[in-house]
Amino acid sequence: MSRQRLPDRRPSVTTTFVHDCRSYAVTFGFDPNTGRIGEVFTHGAKVGSAMDGILDDACIALSLLLQHGVEPTALANSMGRLGDGKTPASVIGALADLIAREAQP
């Protein structure tokens, strides 16, 4: 699939989530033509830290996957899980789960 670029101005919503006892803020950008989530930004790690860089890179990758048409539930289902098979193994998996929940009609 080809990338569906988002317009320069688009609606967004910001919320918070907790993973591994840490709170994160996440902003979702929506395609105004389809209402689909097309980008994600996350903050919650110390600015300039390794985790801050990992979250930035993960958000870029998740956003590009969404813009290339990957379904949010497919993203969430592809992430690693802890032994119970349900709990995300990482903050990136928790973010993918949140994207999938937010994308539900």
KOLBABA-841634 format. One line per field, with one value per atom (N, C-alpha, C): chain; atom name; x, y, z. Coordinates in pm, whole numbers. Layout:
BEGIN
chain <- c(A,...)
atom <- c(CA,...)
X <- c(X,...)
Y <- c(Y,...)
Z <- c(Z,...)
This chain:
BEGIN
chain <- c(A,A,A,A,A,A,A,A,A,A,A,A,A,A,A,A,A,A,A,A,A,A,A,A,A,A,A,A,A,A,A,A,A,A,A,A,A,A,A,A,A,A,A,A,A,A,A,A,A,A,A,A,A,A,A,A,A,A,A,A,A,A,A,A,A,A,A,A,A,A,A,A,A,A,A,A,A,A,A,A,A,A,A,A,A,A,A,A,A,A,A,A,A,A,A,A,A,A,A,A,A,A,A,A,A,A,A,A,A,A,A,A,A,A,A,A,A,A,A,A,A,A,A,A,A,A,A,A,A,A,A,A,A,A,A,A,A,A,A,A,A,A,A,A,A,A,A,A,A,A,A,A,A,A,A,A,A,A,A,A,A,A,A,A,A,A,A,A,A,A,A,A,A,A,A,A,A,A,A,A,A,A,A,A,A,A,A,A,A,A,A,A,A,A,A,A,A,A,A,A,A,A,A,A,A,A,A,A,A,A,A,A,A,A,A,A,A,A,A,A,A,A,A,A,A,A,A,A,A,A,A,A,A,A,A,A,A,A,A,A,A,A,A,A,A,A,A,A,A,A,A,A,A,A,A,A,A,A,A,A,A,A,A,A,A,A,A,A,A,A,A,A,A,A,A,A,A,A,A,A,A,A,A,A,A,A,A,A,A,A,A,A,A,A,A,A,A,A,A,A,A,A,A,A,A,A,A,A,A,A,A,A,A,A,A)
atom <- c(N,CA,C,N,CA,C,N,CA,C,N,CA,C,N,CA,C,N,CA,C,N,CA,C,N,CA,C,N,CA,C,N,CA,C,N,CA,C,N,CA,C,N,CA,C,N,CA,C,N,CA,C,N,CA,C,N,CA,C,N,CA,C,N,CA,C,N,CA,C,N,CA,C,N,CA,C,N,CA,C,N,CA,C,N,CA,C,N,CA,C,N,CA,C,N,CA,C,N,CA,C,N,CA,C,N,CA,C,N,CA,C,N,CA,C,N,CA,C,N,CA,C,N,CA,C,N,CA,C,N,CA,C,N,CA,C,N,CA,C,N,CA,C,N,CA,C,N,CA,C,N,CA,C,N,CA,C,N,CA,C,N,CA,C,N,CA,C,N,CA,C,N,CA,C,N,CA,C,N,CA,C,N,CA,C,N,CA,C,N,CA,C,N,CA,C,N,CA,C,N,CA,C,N,CA,C,N,CA,C,N,CA,C,N,CA,C,N,CA,C,N,CA,C,N,CA,C,N,CA,C,N,CA,C,N,CA,C,N,CA,C,N,CA,C,N,CA,C,N,CA,C,N,CA,C,N,CA,C,N,CA,C,N,CA,C,N,CA,C,N,CA,C,N,CA,C,N,CA,C,N,CA,C,N,CA,C,N,CA,C,N,CA,C,N,CA,C,N,CA,C,N,CA,C,N,CA,C,N,CA,C,N,CA,C,N,CA,C,N,CA,C,N,CA,C,N,CA,C,N,CA,C,N,CA,C,N,CA,C,N,CA,C,N,CA,C,N,CA,C,N,CA,C,N,CA,C,N,CA,C,N,CA,C,N,CA,C)
X <- c(83,0,87,34,107,66,153,131,22,-69,-176,-131,-74,-23,-138,-115,-215,-202,-313,-304,-226,-174,-96,-176,-302,-389,-488,-498,-585,-628,-743,-788,-700,-694,-616,-682,-645,-692,-575,-566,-459,-521,-460,-506,-383,-404,-294,-317,-209,-218,-103,-118,-18,32,163,225,340,342,449,466,353,348,399,410,453,344,325,221,280,206,248,133,167,68,81,-31,-29,-126,-84,-169,-189,-316,-352,-394,-338,-380,-470,-577,-677,-680,-703,-726,-866,-880,-1012,-1108,-1055,-1140,-1199,-1125,-1171,-1201,-1145,-1162,-1070,-982,-889,-769,-715,-590,-480,-402,-295,-159,-156,-28,-43,70,71,199,186,301,288,397,393,504,469,565,546,650,642,777,872,1008,1085,1193,1276,1329,1312,1355,1505,1541,1681,1729,1644,1686,1674,1733,1722,1577,1498,1357,1280,1314,1252,1278,1401,1435,1363,1352,1282,1135,1073,932,912,1002,992,1000,1097,1113,995,945,830,708,687,572,582,702,721,688,738,712,562,498,354,275,311,240,255,375,395,316,312,234,86,34,-106,-131,-38,-54,-40,19,28,-88,-184,-306,-308,-207,-209,-319,-404,-514,-462,-517,-473,-480,-582,-590,-477,-436,-324,-195,-177,-59,-58,-171,-179,-157,-217,-205,-64,17,152,255,217,311,331,448,480,391,366,282,355,316,372,310,347,303,154,75,-70,-131,-50,-97,-178,-199,-282,-206,-122,-52,60,64,172,309,406,541,619,574,648,552,605,525,479,555,516,394,393,276,153,174,62,9,98,58,-21,24,-48,-186,-198,-330,-421,-365,-444,-490,-403,-441,-558,-549,-655,-787,-781,-902,-963,-878,-927,-984,-938,-984,-1117,-1162,-1290,-1405,-1502,-1616,-1704)
Y <- c(-119,0,125,229,354,434,525,605,708,717,816,933,1035,1151,1228,1279,1359,1505,1580,1723,1794,1913,1988,2022,2049,2077,1963,1909,1794,1791,1729,1720,1625,1651,1562,1558,1458,1443,1393,1443,1402,1334,1224,1149,1096,1023,963,813,741,599,564,453,406,270,254,124,107,-5,-38,74,121,224,360,383,513,571,701,769,832,823,879,961,1068,1145,1104,1088,1048,1137,1182,1261,1183,1170,1105,1211,1204,1291,1212,1273,1203,1258,1169,1210,1270,1399,1462,1405,1340,1283,1148,1070,935,918,1006,992,891,832,729,794,724,769,754,860,857,890,937,965,959,938,928,991,1064,1123,1086,1047,1008,1079,1122,1186,1129,1124,1075,1034,1019,988,1118,1114,1232,1279,1407,1464,1438,1386,1359,1222,1147,1014,912,795,688,649,644,607,713,839,945,922,886,856,733,631,508,538,616,650,733,829,909,819,730,640,545,493,402,474,599,675,701,730,749,620,507,379,345,362,334,426,553,649,610,575,534,407,313,191,225,312,353,425,510,584,494,377,281,181,204,123,4,-14,-125,-96,-194,-178,-171,-83,-72,-203,-284,-412,-506,-499,-581,-538,-407,-358,-414,-399,-444,-594,-670,-816,-866,-783,-826,-799,-728,-691,-805,-805,-907,-895,-1007,-1015,-1088,-1057,-1128,-1267,-1344,-1484,-1506,-1405,-1421,-1410,-1370,-1358,-1233,-1149,-1030,-901,-902,-781,-747,-622,-582,-597,-644,-665,-535,-431,-305,-188,-69,52,68,21,30,-59,-178,-265,-203,-139,-72,42,113,221,165,54,-9,-55,-107,-147,-25,87,209,260,256,296,210,79,-12,18,46,80,212,312,442,436,342,330,258,195,124,223,189,281,290)
Z <- c(0,0,0,-58,-57,67,104,224,202,297,296,382,319,394,455,574,643,602,604,575,686,655,751,877,862,976,989,1111,1133,1279,1306,1444,1525,1654,1741,1878,1955,2092,2176,2298,2390,2511,2552,2668,2742,2848,2922,2936,2958,2991,3084,3154,3249,3205,3206,3180,3278,3343,3438,3542,3594,3700,3655,3526,3474,3387,3401,3325,3199,3091,2963,2904,2837,2760,2614,2549,2409,2332,2215,2127,1999,1961,1835,1736,1615,1505,1412,1368,1285,1144,1050,911,906,873,875,770,668,563,602,681,716,864,948,1092,1155,1074,1124,1192,1292,1354,1250,1232,1133,1189,1314,1377,1528,1593,1738,1791,1901,1971,2118,2181,2322,2399,2520,2610,2749,2824,2961,3015,2925,2966,2982,3056,3075,2938,2911,2783,2765,2648,2616,2660,2732,2778,2666,2688,2589,2567,2674,2661,2580,2597,2519,2370,2334,2195,2143,2226,2186,2159,2248,2228,2102,2078,1955,1832,1829,1713,1699,1811,1806,1751,1791,1742,1593,1546,1401,1327,1377,1311,1314,1429,1439,1346,1342,1256,1109,1067,927,894,987,963,947,1033,1021,890,847,723,600,617,508,512,599,599,692,776,872,974,997,1092,1234,1316,1456,1533,1509,1580,1537,1411,1364,1433,1452,1525,1667,1735,1874,1885,1794,1799,1768,1705,1668,1777,1881,1988,2086,2151,2250,2373,2437,2556,2667,2789,2903,2910,3010,3021,3021,3062,3062,2922,2824,2687,2659,2762,2746,2774,2876,2920,2823,2773,2683,2750,2676,2729,2737,2668,2667,2657,2680,2666,2521,2426,2285,2258,2317,2305,2371,2487,2555,2468,2402,2312,2193,2137,2026,2070,2192,2244,2256,2304,2319,2182,2084,1947,1899,1921,1876,1949,2078,2152,2104,2081,2036,1894,1815,1677,1665,1772,1768,1753,1667,1646,1768)
